[in-house]
């Protein structure tokens, strides 16, 4: 790989990750997780992980109210009969439309597998408050847009509204857990407690000393459900992982795909993708006339998750175009004096930086030769086995979800507020 020059690229938040759907799977040893020292883990579920699909709802098969009625009836029944399973009496409220999809589904599965009772509702000030008042002793509330509650005096708990949701119990900017997991790869938000009240789906860069609470996601079961096609039976096809036609401007050049399709080193490789042609999206990046389809990339348009997974299963390589995606992983920024020091790399998913060929190929932005060489290497040397990255198997999700639920967040918040002298906050009581 040649010694690169440093680009002048801003930090841009692009597409969400795709776990390696291109291969069969194994589990490397799970790395240590970023858990607050106060986490106290409950016992593991007493039933095997394989049974959850029979009891856990799949997307679009159950309404929130239907699910809530079912699990709350089970809770009342077990209390009456005195046979509740471990953790069943601990209730978690998930206020988001993304509970059964996207990054939140892994958290919901983890709660379910550990025996917790979770209920779900739409985000906003009204629905979370309705369920909070209806169900006593909710242990923690996860809100997609908690500011909508905490800026609303009818939702948040105050002296005038004693039945509101305590600020320490929810999470989003202003005294709550920030948990917009469907957007939550990007660790942002503000809080007048500390950064543990801001949730992220992935850890930050090695040089990042922040203390955001990390709740990872997992697509382990979904990946395993996809039929594995041996690489020898797949066409010489790569998938361009981008949802907008403007994305190739960030790390590459739109001509790379056309050039590589005719590059003799790749043996007639073809390209597919699924993207929008929207010139209002990052308009300032368009430099060569009106935005058009990406040359040589067959556009599948808007496809669902199942079709996307099937396309990946028939591809030889997944090529990222932004701040990092599985397989060909663009590096957008680096240390000018030591570009191979990974601690200084700017990529979207830092967890991939420790993975290398044949699973992940790291390529400096705007380096066509390395772009082609990495694709050539992936075509000629397919992964012998796939893998679930550390922190992204379901066991890791269960561990971090359990630690999050079992932490005494009220005590943690009181200690912080006492240190800054906020007597009003310290006088709030969860049960009052």
C-alpha positions, 0 to 999 in steps of 0.5 A: 500500500502506498504512503498516502497524503492526507485528505481535507475531508470533514467528519460525516455521519453516513450509512449504518453498518451491515454485519458480515452477511457474506459468509458462514459464522463462528464466534471469536472470543468476545472482547471485554465490554465497556461496562460502568464499574457499578454494573451488577449482572443478574443470572443468565436465562434458564432457557436456551437462546434457541427458543426465543423466536417462538416467543419473541415477535418478528417485525410487523407481526404484532402491535405494541398494545397487543404485546404489552397486554400479553406480557403484562397479563403474564406478569400479573398471573405469575405474581398471583400464582407466585411463580414469576421467572427471574427478572420477570417483575422488572419492567423496562419501557422502550419508547420508540417505533424501532423496538422490533427493527433496526438496532433496538431489536437486539436490546429487546431480544436481550431483555426477553432472553434474560426474562425481563418484562419489556413494554413498548410504545411510540416516542413523544411525551404522551405515550411513555407517560401513559404507560409509566403511570399505568405500570408501577415500578418501571425500572428504567425507561429508554426513549428515542426522543426523551427531550420531548418529555423532558421539555414538557412539564406535563410529562416530566416529574416535578413538584406540580406533576408528581406522577411524571417520569423522573428525569434520572430514569429516562435517557436522552439529553437533559437528565435522561438516557440518550437512546436514539438507537435507530440513529444511535451509531453516532454518539451525540447529545448532551446531559447535565448528569454525565456521559453514561446517560448517553447511549451508543451502539458502538464504542468510540475510537481508541483515543476517545476517553469518553464514558458513553454507555455502550449497548451493542446491537446484534444480527446474529440470528438473522445472519445465520438464517441466510443460506450460505452460498459458497464463493465458488458458486457466486458471480464475480459481483461486489455490492456498493454499500450506499443509500445515496448517489452522492456517497461515492464522493466521500471516499472514492470517485464515481469513476472508480466503479466504471473503471474497476468493471473494465479493469483486467485484474478483476476479471469482469467483475460487476457491481450492484447497489440500492441507492437514491439519486437525490441531488438535495442530499449533500449537494455541496459534494456534487462536483461534475454536473447534475447528479446521475446514476453511478456508472457501472453500478446496477441500481436495485432501487428501494429493496427490503431487508430480506432482498438486501440480505440475499443480494449480499449472500450472492456477492463476493465483496461489500464495498463501503463508500463512507466512514467505514463498512464491513469488508472494504473499509475506507479510511477518511482521515489519519495522522499525517506523520504516521498514516498506519497508526490505527489510533488516528484513523477516522472510520465510522465503525472503529471496531472494524479497525482491528479486523483485517483480511480476509474479512476487512480490507482497509483502504485510504480514501481516493486511492484507486490502486489500493481500491482495486488491489483489495477487491482483487484480493477478496475475489481471489482469497474469500474468507474461509469462515465468517465471523460475528465480530466481538461485542456483536453476538447475542451473548454480548448484548445480553451482558450489556443489557443486563448491566444497564438494567441492573444499575441503580441509576437513581443512586448514580444520579443522586451522587452526581447531583449532590456533587453539584449541589442540585437540591431540587433534583436530590429531593425527587423520589422515584415512587412518589 
